[in-house]
Amino acid sequence: MTTQPFRHVALIGLGLIASSISHALRRTGHDLRITGYARSAATRHRAAELGLCEVRDSAAEAAAGADLVILCVPMGAMEQVAREIAPVLTPGTVVSDVGSVKASVLEAVAPHMPTGVTFIPAHPIAGTEHSGPDAGFAELFDNRWCLITPSQDTNPAEIARLRVFWEELGARVDEMEAAHHDLVLAVTSHAPHLIAYTMVGVADDLRRVTNSEVIQYSAAGFRDFTRIAASDPTMWRDVFLTNKDATLEILGRFTEELFALQRAIRTGDGDMLHAYFTRTRAIRRSIVQAGQDTDAPDFGRHTRKSSR
């Protein structure tokens, strides 16, 4: 067992990711302190009942004395939380986050960090459609990637500490430039979520197909769309507003591809459709070979294998 590089971890926001961090930290068996805060009194109460952490009544109280503070709040709340905790942060503290957009987080949080405090954005690419403190589980990060996007002047020793932290939770860790991260996630997560929201919205608006038929006769593809579209609306609203440029770029490419497929269907171009589907099938196989999913049959019943 390696040595956990932090002695006191503060979790600001106590939803799925924070609760999973708490469970995964306890699984390591290390002796460390976990404090936390959530804006909702009901969430704080439930987190205390679950024993996730020492629950505090403000973000500043939770962050006081911590050597690692992780912001687990929606993107739109990052700057306000950074302002609130800044006065209690001491030199040597590492502040990080778990948001799925990184360039805007750097802009929102880094300017408020006191001298001697290091902000290192991070993104564990793991999640489910469920939210809240009850949704977390220790295995969420196992064999999932956590991308760290430090600024160029970040101390390598502090990056190494955060890397070890996530590896201890079961994650595989890589470093990436923030803007490139946002483009990659626009392809692999953000645009697919928006497409899922759209498809479910289309089904809801298509009055010739009744709601009961949509629910009762859902094929696996549509069920997957509904699982994705059930994700936290506040979080995803903020993701699209803060990663606007990259998402719009990928949606533009998607529209071009969709038009090409429409044309092939309209003109009966079976060769084009077969070649296209063969290429996309190979991508799925590559994901399975990389260990990021399994090829075992799954009809939408396994809720703890999903990621964003």
C-alpha positions as CSV (number, residue, x, y, z in Angstrom):
1,M,0.0,0.0,0.0
2,T,1.4,3.4,-0.9
3,T,1.2,6.4,1.4
4,Q,-1.8,8.7,0.9
5,P,-0.2,12.1,0.0
6,F,-2.9,14.1,1.8
7,R,-4.0,14.0,5.5
8,H,-7.2,16.1,5.4
9,V,-9.4,16.1,2.3
10,A,-12.3,18.6,2.0
11,L,-15.1,17.9,-0.4
12,I,-17.2,20.9,-1.4
13,G,-20.4,19.5,-2.8
14,L,-21.6,16.1,-1.6
15,G,-23.2,14.5,-4.7
16,L,-22.3,11.3,-6.6
17,I,-18.6,12.1,-7.2
18,A,-17.9,13.4,-3.7
19,S,-19.6,10.6,-2.0
20,S,-17.7,8.1,-4.2
21,I,-14.5,9.8,-3.3
22,S,-15.3,9.4,0.3
23,H,-16.2,5.7,-0.1
24,A,-13.0,5.1,-2.2
25,L,-10.8,6.9,0.3
26,R,-12.2,4.7,3.2
27,R,-11.6,1.6,1.0
28,T,-7.8,2.4,0.9
29,G,-7.6,2.0,4.7
30,H,-5.5,5.2,5.1
31,D,-5.9,7.2,8.3
32,L,-7.1,10.6,7.1
33,R,-9.7,13.2,7.8
34,I,-12.6,14.0,5.5
35,T,-14.7,17.2,5.9
36,G,-17.4,18.3,3.6
37,Y,-20.1,20.9,2.8
38,A,-23.2,21.0,0.5
39,R,-25.4,24.0,-0.2
40,S,-28.6,22.1,0.5
41,A,-29.3,21.5,4.2
42,A,-31.1,18.2,3.2
43,T,-27.9,17.0,1.4
44,R,-25.8,17.9,4.4
45,H,-28.1,16.0,6.7
46,R,-28.1,12.9,4.5
47,A,-24.3,13.0,4.1
48,A,-24.0,13.1,7.9
49,E,-26.4,10.1,8.2
50,L,-24.3,8.1,5.7
51,G,-21.1,9.0,7.5
52,L,-19.5,10.3,4.4
53,C,-17.5,13.0,6.2
54,E,-17.5,15.5,9.0
55,V,-20.2,17.8,7.6
56,R,-19.7,21.6,8.1
57,D,-22.1,24.5,7.7
58,S,-20.1,26.4,5.1
59,A,-17.6,25.7,2.4
60,A,-15.0,27.8,4.3
61,E,-15.4,25.7,7.5
62,A,-15.1,22.5,5.5
63,A,-11.9,23.7,3.7
64,A,-10.2,25.1,6.8
65,G,-7.1,23.1,7.7
66,A,-7.4,20.8,4.6
67,D,-4.3,20.0,2.5
68,L,-6.5,18.9,-0.4
69,V,-9.8,20.7,-1.3
70,I,-11.9,19.2,-4.1
71,L,-14.6,21.3,-5.7
72,C,-17.5,19.0,-6.5
73,V,-20.0,21.6,-7.5
74,P,-21.6,22.6,-10.8
75,M,-19.4,24.6,-13.1
76,G,-21.4,27.8,-12.6
77,A,-20.7,27.7,-8.8
78,M,-16.9,27.2,-9.0
79,E,-15.9,30.9,-8.9
80,Q,-18.1,31.7,-5.9
81,V,-16.9,28.7,-3.9
82,A,-13.3,29.7,-4.7
83,R,-13.9,33.2,-3.4
84,E,-15.5,31.8,-0.2
85,I,-12.7,29.3,0.7
86,A,-9.7,31.5,-0.3
87,P,-9.3,33.2,3.1
88,V,-8.9,29.9,5.0
89,L,-6.5,28.2,2.6
90,T,-2.9,28.0,3.8
91,P,0.4,27.6,1.8
92,G,1.0,24.0,0.7
93,T,-2.7,23.3,0.1
94,V,-3.8,21.8,-3.2
95,V,-7.2,22.8,-4.6
96,S,-8.7,20.7,-7.4
97,D,-12.1,20.0,-8.9
98,V,-14.0,17.2,-10.7
99,G,-15.7,19.2,-13.5
100,S,-15.9,18.0,-17.1
101,V,-14.8,21.4,-18.5
102,K,-11.3,22.6,-17.7
103,A,-10.4,25.9,-19.4
104,S,-13.2,27.8,-17.9
105,V,-12.5,26.3,-14.4
106,L,-8.9,27.6,-14.6
107,E,-10.2,31.0,-15.5
108,A,-12.8,31.0,-12.7
109,V,-10.8,29.5,-9.8
110,A,-7.0,30.1,-10.3
111,P,-7.1,34.0,-9.9
112,H,-8.6,33.6,-6.4
113,M,-6.0,31.2,-5.0
114,P,-3.7,32.7,-2.3
115,T,0.1,32.7,-2.6
116,G,1.4,29.2,-1.9
117,V,-1.9,27.4,-2.8
118,T,-1.8,25.3,-6.0
119,F,-4.9,24.9,-8.1
120,I,-4.8,21.7,-10.3
121,P,-8.0,21.0,-12.3
122,A,-8.9,17.4,-12.7
123,H,-11.7,15.4,-14.3
124,P,-12.5,11.8,-13.3
125,I,-14.2,10.4,-16.3
126,A,-16.7,8.4,-14.3
127,G,-20.3,8.8,-13.3
128,T,-23.8,7.4,-13.6
129,E,-27.2,9.0,-14.3
130,H,-27.8,9.1,-10.5
131,S,-27.0,12.0,-8.3
132,G,-26.9,12.9,-4.6
133,P,-25.0,11.5,-1.6
134,D,-26.7,8.1,-1.8
135,A,-25.5,7.5,-5.3
136,G,-21.8,7.1,-4.6
137,F,-19.9,3.9,-4.4
138,A,-16.2,3.1,-3.9
139,E,-15.7,1.3,-7.2
140,L,-16.8,4.2,-9.4
141,F,-13.3,5.2,-10.4
142,D,-11.8,1.8,-10.8
143,N,-9.9,1.5,-14.1
144,R,-11.5,4.9,-15.2
145,W,-9.4,7.7,-16.4
146,C,-8.8,10.9,-14.4
147,L,-7.4,13.7,-16.6
148,I,-5.3,16.3,-14.8
149,T,-4.9,19.7,-16.6
150,P,-2.3,21.7,-14.7
151,S,-1.2,25.1,-15.9
152,Q,2.4,25.3,-17.3
153,D,3.9,26.8,-14.1
154,T,2.4,24.2,-11.8
155,N,5.0,22.5,-9.4
156,P,5.5,19.0,-10.7
157,A,5.7,17.7,-7.1
158,E,2.1,18.9,-6.5
159,I,1.0,17.3,-9.7
160,A,2.6,14.0,-8.6
161,R,0.7,14.2,-5.2
162,L,-2.6,14.6,-7.0
163,R,-1.8,11.8,-9.4
164,V,-1.1,9.4,-6.5
165,F,-4.3,10.5,-4.8
166,W,-6.4,9.4,-7.8
167,E,-4.4,6.3,-8.4
168,E,-5.1,5.3,-4.8
169,L,-8.9,5.6,-5.6
170,G,-8.5,3.1,-8.5
171,A,-8.2,5.6,-11.4
172,R,-5.8,5.7,-14.3
173,V,-4.3,9.1,-14.5
174,D,-3.1,11.2,-17.5
175,E,-2.2,14.8,-18.0
176,M,-3.6,17.0,-20.8
177,E,-3.7,20.7,-21.7
178,A,-7.0,22.2,-20.6
179,A,-8.3,23.4,-24.0
180,H,-7.5,20.1,-25.6
181,H,-9.3,18.3,-22.8
182,D,-12.4,20.3,-23.6
183,L,-12.3,19.4,-27.2
184,V,-11.8,15.7,-26.5
185,L,-14.7,15.7,-24.0
186,A,-16.9,17.5,-26.4
187,V,-16.4,14.5,-28.7
188,T,-16.6,11.7,-26.1
189,S,-19.2,13.1,-23.7
190,H,-20.7,16.6,-24.2
191,A,-22.1,16.3,-27.7
192,P,-23.3,12.7,-27.1
193,H,-25.2,13.9,-24.0
194,L,-26.8,16.7,-26.1
195,I,-27.8,14.3,-28.8
196,A,-29.3,12.0,-26.2
197,Y,-31.3,14.9,-24.7
198,T,-32.5,15.8,-28.2
199,M,-33.5,12.3,-29.1
200,V,-35.6,11.9,-25.9
201,G,-37.1,15.3,-26.6
202,V,-38.0,14.2,-30.1
203,A,-39.8,11.1,-28.8
204,D,-41.7,13.3,-26.3
205,D,-42.8,15.7,-29.1
206,L,-43.7,13.0,-31.6
207,R,-47.4,12.8,-30.8
208,R,-48.1,10.0,-33.2
209,V,-46.1,7.7,-30.9
210,T,-47.7,7.7,-27.5
211,N,-45.7,8.1,-24.2
212,S,-46.8,4.6,-23.2
213,E,-45.5,3.1,-26.4
214,V,-42.2,4.9,-26.0
215,I,-41.9,3.6,-22.4
216,Q,-43.1,0.0,-23.0
217,Y,-41.4,-0.8,-26.3
218,S,-38.1,1.0,-25.8
219,A,-35.3,-0.8,-27.6
220,A,-31.8,-0.8,-26.1
221,G,-30.6,2.2,-28.1
222,F,-33.4,4.4,-26.8
223,R,-33.0,3.1,-23.3
224,D,-29.4,4.2,-23.4
225,F,-30.5,7.6,-24.5
226,T,-32.9,8.0,-21.7
227,R,-30.3,6.9,-19.2
228,I,-27.9,9.6,-20.4
229,A,-30.7,12.2,-20.6
230,A,-31.6,11.5,-16.9
231,S,-28.3,13.1,-15.8
232,D,-28.2,16.1,-13.5
233,P,-29.7,19.0,-15.5
234,T,-27.9,21.7,-13.5
235,M,-24.5,20.1,-14.1
236,W,-25.1,19.6,-17.8
237,R,-26.6,23.1,-18.4
238,D,-23.3,24.5,-17.0
239,V,-21.2,22.1,-19.0
240,F,-22.7,23.3,-22.3
241,L,-22.5,27.0,-21.3
242,T,-18.8,26.7,-20.3
243,N,-17.6,24.5,-23.1
244,K,-19.6,26.3,-25.8
245,D,-17.0,26.6,-28.6
246,A,-15.8,23.0,-28.5
247,T,-19.4,21.6,-28.3
248,L,-20.6,23.8,-31.2
249,E,-17.6,22.7,-33.3
250,I,-18.4,19.0,-32.7
251,L,-22.1,19.5,-33.3
252,G,-21.3,21.2,-36.6
253,R,-19.3,18.1,-37.6
254,F,-22.1,15.9,-36.4
255,T,-24.6,17.8,-38.5
256,E,-22.5,17.3,-41.6
257,E,-22.2,13.5,-40.9
258,L,-26.0,13.3,-40.3
259,F,-26.7,15.0,-43.6
260,A,-24.4,12.5,-45.4
261,L,-26.3,9.6,-43.8
262,Q,-29.7,11.1,-44.7
263,R,-28.5,11.4,-48.3
264,A,-27.4,7.8,-48.3
265,I,-30.7,6.6,-47.0
266,R,-32.7,8.7,-49.4
267,T,-30.7,7.5,-52.4
268,G,-30.5,3.9,-51.3
269,D,-26.7,4.0,-51.1
270,G,-26.3,0.7,-49.1
271,D,-22.5,0.6,-49.7
272,M,-22.0,3.9,-48.0
273,L,-24.1,2.9,-45.0
274,H,-22.4,-0.5,-44.7
275,A,-18.9,1.1,-44.9
276,Y,-19.8,3.8,-42.4
277,F,-21.3,1.3,-39.8
278,T,-18.3,-1.0,-40.2
279,R,-16.0,1.9,-39.3
280,T,-18.0,2.9,-36.3
281,R,-18.3,-0.7,-35.1
282,A,-14.5,-0.8,-35.0
283,I,-14.4,2.1,-32.6
284,R,-16.7,0.3,-30.2
285,R,-14.4,-2.7,-30.3
286,S,-11.4,-0.5,-29.6
287,I,-13.2,0.9,-26.5
288,V,-13.8,-2.7,-25.2
289,Q,-10.2,-3.7,-26.0
290,A,-9.0,-0.6,-24.0
291,G,-10.8,-1.9,-20.9
292,Q,-13.2,1.0,-20.8
293,D,-16.3,-1.2,-21.2
294,T,-17.2,-4.9,-21.6
295,D,-18.6,-6.7,-24.6
296,A,-20.9,-8.7,-22.3
297,P,-24.6,-8.4,-23.1
298,D,-26.2,-5.4,-21.3
299,F,-29.8,-4.4,-21.8
300,G,-29.7,-1.3,-19.7
301,R,-29.8,-3.1,-16.4
302,H,-26.2,-2.4,-15.1
303,T,-26.2,1.1,-13.7
304,R,-22.7,1.1,-12.2
305,K,-20.8,0.7,-15.4
306,S,-21.6,4.0,-17.0
307,S,-19.2,7.0,-17.4
308,R,-19.3,10.5,-18.7
